[in-house]
Amino acid sequence: MNILVIGGGGREHAIAWRFSKSTGVDSVFVAPGNGGTASAKGINNVNLKTPEELLQFAKDNAIALTVVGPEAPLAAGVADLFRSEGLAIFGPSQAAAQLESSKDFAKAFMMRHQIPTAAYASFSEADAAHAYVEQQGAPIVIKADGLAAGKGVVVAMTLEEAHQAIDDMLGGQFGQAGALVVIEEFLAGEEASFIVMCDGKTILPLASSQDHKRQLDGDKGPNTGGMGAYSPAPIVNEVIHERILSEIVIPTIEGMQADGIEYTGFLYAGVMIGDGDDERRPIKVLEFNCRLGDPETQPLLMRIKNDFVSLFEAATQGNLDQVQIDWDPRSAIGVVLAAHNYPAEPRTGDVISGLGADNDEVMVFHAGTKLQDGDIVTSGGRVLCVTALGETIQEAREKAYSAIDDIKFDGMQYRKDIAWRAIK
């Protein structure tokens, strides 16, 4: 069978790599892909962008299954288009994807369906937004309403930072995505990523994971799309796992149904877990994503032992209740290597060396790379995600950082403390 993966980041490289290991798969196509997928065995890049181009390619190349990686194609309605033509695709509809494509929509949805989240207010006028911030005080969180590639969130620790974020967003920093800002109560605690597959009626949870959003060690610096992740996350024990399912995930899927929207695809809940007894500690939604997280995907997919195709066939056929995920008991960690000046205006075109050979325990997933004149060069902010398995999180961490020692490109930056909460 032929499979199409839509996207070009580290998440899509990991998805395509996992599919390429499945029996019965002839070709995996990635649109548009990156330097890693361009040189991987059994994976082919195709330069396609619009939903219509993707649909025509799927028809012309007997694509049996399409999986959507990033958020933008979902917001553009690619899943709706494929389903209208009877093609199997895993990803939520345009209506369902509003949980990610509009933070204002998501907050209103959560309030309407009693899903725990931070208090908020939305503004399109700067004066009103500034007045609200003065009233609420700092720390406070400022978010661009629309899609901003993981960069449209400012955790403002001072009023000055909050006011600057409002001016930047409403002043056009993120274009139309920042025409409306959502201002939220600051939540303290430990963040975790909780991701499930859903076929419209059945929920299949993935293993827990934890992302590192801040650029610098010690969770300092600006928010990014993610500087690294690990799985499992010790904070999500059995009690917390069941609470997230019962208090957040199930009410979200049921709320979608109540609003007349069937949810088929990945649902990612970024949750903040406060202090206290596990039965009573506050658990609130920070954000929803309608796809796998990046870089959480990379360590998660290192741990999945199933034939990958079987999971998605069940999901697209409404049979998720008939499968389960076989998890490798080992831990996995992914460390993002970012370009010079990320997350502001990253430099591109730097030649990457020392990538070495991937194996079953250490993989280098490409994100912002491209193949140019025989060299792999940087082409984006988050360049690579070095991912490793280990019997313990400490062992996985040592393997990942050992592999990083061999990789070089000008301006390379990365955090040295990924998974610090799990081994502190």
N, C-alpha and C positions, 0 to 999 in steps of 0.2 A: 504494500500500500504506500501511497505518497502522502506526506504530511506537510502542511504549511504553518509556519510560525510567523506571526506578524510582530515586527519590532526589530530593534538593532542594538539593544543594550546587553548588559551582563545577565540580566534575567532571561533574555531570549536565547543567549548563547547556552546557558545552563539547560533551558527547556529543550532546545534542539539537540544538545549533547545527550540528554537523557532519552529522547526519542530515538536517536541514532543507535542506541544500545538495545532497543526492543527487537524481538524476533518478528519477522514478517514485514518489516519496514524496508521499502526499496530506496526511497529518497526522502530527505528532509530539506525543505526549502525555507529560507529565512528572508523576509522582506522588511527592510533592506539588508539586514545583517551587519557584520563588522569585520575587522581584520581576523578575528579568531574564527568566526564561522566560515570565512573565505578560504581558510587553509585547513579546515577540519575534514577528516574522512567521513564520507556519507552525508555531508551537509553542503548545500549550494545556496549562494546568495542570489537574490533576484531583486532588481531595482524597481520596486513598485511602491506607490505611495497612496493613491486614492482608493476608497472602498470599491469603486467601479473597476479599477485596474486589478485589484486583488481578486474580485469576483470572477473576472474574465480569465485570469490565470488559473484559478481553481477549476474552472470548467474545462479549460484547454488541456490541463495536465492531470486530470483524473485525481484531484485531491480528495482523499477520503475523510480527512479531518483537518480542521483549522483551529489553532489556538491563538488567542489574542494576548500579547504580552503587555503593551503599554496602555495608558488611559486615553490618549488622544483618539485613536481609531474607534474606541468604544463610544466616546462622546460624539463622534461623527456618525455613529449608527451602522458600523460595519457588520455587527452581529445581526441586526434587523435585516440588512440587505441579503446576507447569506441565507438566513432562514426563509426569507420570502422566496428564494429560489430552490429551497429544499436541500441545501447543503449543510452538512454537520459542522457546527462551529461552537467552541466553548468560550463564552464571554457574555456578560449581561447586555441587555438591550440598551438603547440610548436613554430611554426613560429611567431604567434602573441605575444606569451609570451616573445619573445626577447626584447620587450619594457621594461621588467623588468630584464630579465636574463642577458642582456648585456647593460650596461650604454653607451658604445660606440655606439652600434646599435641605442639606443634611441636618443642620441644626433644627430647622423647623420640623422636619420629619421626626427627629428624636424627641423633641418636646411633645409633638402630637401623639406619639406612641409610648410615652413614658419610659424612654430609654435613657439611662443615666449619662449625663454629659455636663460640661461646664456651662455656667450661665453666660449669656452672650447678648450682643446687640449688633445690628448691621447698619452700615451707613454708606451713602453715596456722596454726601456733602462733607467736606473737610471740617468746616466749623463745628458741626454737630458731633463729629467723631472726636475732635480735640476736646470739646466740652465734656463728653462722656468719659474720656480718659482722665481728665482732671478730677472728675467726680469719683471715679473708681480707684485711682491711684495705681502705683506700680508695686510689684511686678504685674504685668498684664500681657496678653498675647494678641498680636495683630496679624490677621490672615487676609491675603487676597482671596476673593470669592472663587475665582475660576482656576483653571489649570495653569500652574507656573513651574512645572518640572521639578517639584520638590523644594523650590526656593521661596515660595510665597508665604512663608511663616516667619515672624519675628517674635521671639520671646524677649520682650522688653523688660529689663530689670530696673530701668529708671524711666521717669516721665519723659525725659529728653529723647531717649531711644524710641519710646512709643510715638511721640509726636513726629519724629523724623520718619518712622515707618509709615505713618498715615500719609505724610506729604509725598513720600516716594511712591506709594501704591496708587493713591488717588491722583498723583501727578503723572502717571503713565509709565512707571517702571516696568510693569507687567502687561502693558497694553490693556485690552478689554478685560483681561482676567482680573485686573485690579480696579475696575470701575466701581466695584462694590467691595467694601472691607467688612470683615467680620471681626469683632473685638470680643475676646473671651476672657473669662476669669482664669487666672493662673492656677494650675493644679500642681501640687507637690506630690512626690512619691517616686515609684519605679515604673518605668514604661515597659510594656511588652507588646509583641505583635502576635495576634491570634488570627489565623487564616483558616478558612474552610472552603471546601468545594460544595456546590449546591446544584442540584438538577431541577430545581423548581419546587421540590417537595422534601427531598432528603438532604440532610447536612452531614458531610464527612469532614471532621476536623483534621487539620494537619498538625504536626508536632509544634510545640511552642518554640518561639524564637525571640531574640531581642536585638534591636537595631541600635546604632549609635549615631544620632542625628548631628551632634555638634562636631565642628571641624577639628578641634584640638583635644589633646589629652586632658583627662579630668572633666570631660563634658563642658569645655570652655569654647569660646569662639562662636561664629555665626552658625545658624542651622544650615544643613546641607541636605542633599537627597539621601544621605546615608554613608557613613565612613567605614562601616563594617557591621557584622552581625554574627550571632552564634545560636546554636540549637543543641539541646533543649535549654530553656531558660528556667533556672531553679525557682524563680518567683512564682511561676505558674505550676503550683502543685495540684494535686487531685481536687482539692476543695475549690481553689481559684479557677481551675479549668471548668468545673461544673457550673460555677457561678457565672463565668463569662458566657457560657452556652445559654444558661437559663435566663440571665438578666439582660443580655445584649444580643447575641447572635439569633436565637430563636425569635425573640420579639421583633428583630429587624426583618427577618424573612416573612414573618406573619404580618408585619406592618406593611410590607411591600404588597403582599397578597390583598390586604384590606384596602389598599389604595388602587387595586386593579392592575398591579405590576407583578409579573412572574419573574423571579430572580434565578437565572441560570448562569453560573460562572463562579469565579473565585470571589469571596468576600473577605476583606482584610479589615479587622478592627484594631486600630492602635489604641491601647487602653492604658490609663494611668492607675496604678494600684497604690493606694495610700497605706498608711501605717495602721497597725492594730491587729486584732484577732482575725484569722482567715475568714471566719463566718460573718464578720461584721465590717471589716475594713472597706473603705470606699473603693469602688471600681467604676471608673467613668471613661466614656469614649472620648479620645482626643481627635480622632479622624477616622473616616472610612475610606478605603481604597477598593476599587472594583476589579482588582487584579492581584497577582502575586506581588509581594513587596520586593524591592531591590535595594539593598543586597541580601535580604533574608532568603530569597529563592536559592541562592547559590549553596549555602550550607544545608538548607532543607533538602534539596535534590541530591546532595551527596549521601543523604541518609535513607532515601527511599530505595527499597530493594525490589519492589514489584516490577513486572513488565509495565512500562509506563503507559503504553497504548491502551491496555485493558481498563485503566482507571478512567480515561477520557471517553472511551467507547461507552462505558456504563453511564458516565455523566451526561453525554449527549443523547443517550437513548432513554433517560429517565430511570436508570437502574442502579443508582449509587447505593441503594440499600442491599445490593447483592455483592458488594466488594468491600474490602478493607485494605488499609495501607500497612505494609510490612516494613517497619522501621528498623534500621540498623541501630543497635543499642549504643553505639559509640557516639561521641560528641563531634560536632563539626563547627568550624569557625571560618569566617571569610573576612579578609582585611582588604579594604579598598585602597588602591594606589591612585592618587589624584594628580592632575596636572598643575603646573605652576599657575598661581593666582586663582585657583578654584577656591571658593564657589563664586567669585565675582565674574571676571572675564577670563576664563582659562586660556592659556596659550596652547596652540596646536602645532602639529608638524614635527615634534621631537621624535627622533628614532629610538625605538625600544630595543634593548639587548638583554640577553641572559634569560630568556623565557624558559629554556630547557624543555624537557619532555614531561608531559602530563602522565599521571598514573592513577590507579584506583583510590589512592589515599591523598594525593595532592593534585589539584586542578587549578589552572590559571584561566579564569573566565574573562573574556574581553568585553569591554563596554564601549569606551570612547577610543576606538582604534580603527585604522584602515590599512589595507595592503597597498603600498605605493612603491613602484619600481623595485619590487622584491623585498622591501623592508616593511616591518610593522611600525607605524607611526601613530602618535597621539592625534585624536580628532575630536576630543570632548573633554569635559571636566573630570568625571570619574572614568579612569582609563582602564584599570584592571581590578579584578577581585581575586586575590590569592586565597584559595579555599582548601582546608585540610580536615581530615578525619583523625581522631585519636581516641584511645581508651578512656581518657579523661579530657576535660576541656583544656587543662594545662598542656597535655601532650599534643592536642590538636593545635593549640596556640604556638607551641615551639616549632612544630612542622611548618606552619604557615610562615612564621617570621624567618625561619631558616631559608625557605624558598625565596622570600623577598630579598634576602641578602645578595642573591645572584642577579636580580633584575635592576636594570639601570635605564633611566632616561632623564634628560635635563629637567630640573624643576620638580622632580618627583616628591610628593609629600604623602604621608600617611600617619595614622595614629598608632602609637606604640602600646596602647593599653586596651585593645579590643578584648571584651569579655572580662573586664576587671571586676564587675559585680559578681561574677560567678566564681572567682578564685580569690577574692579579697580575704 
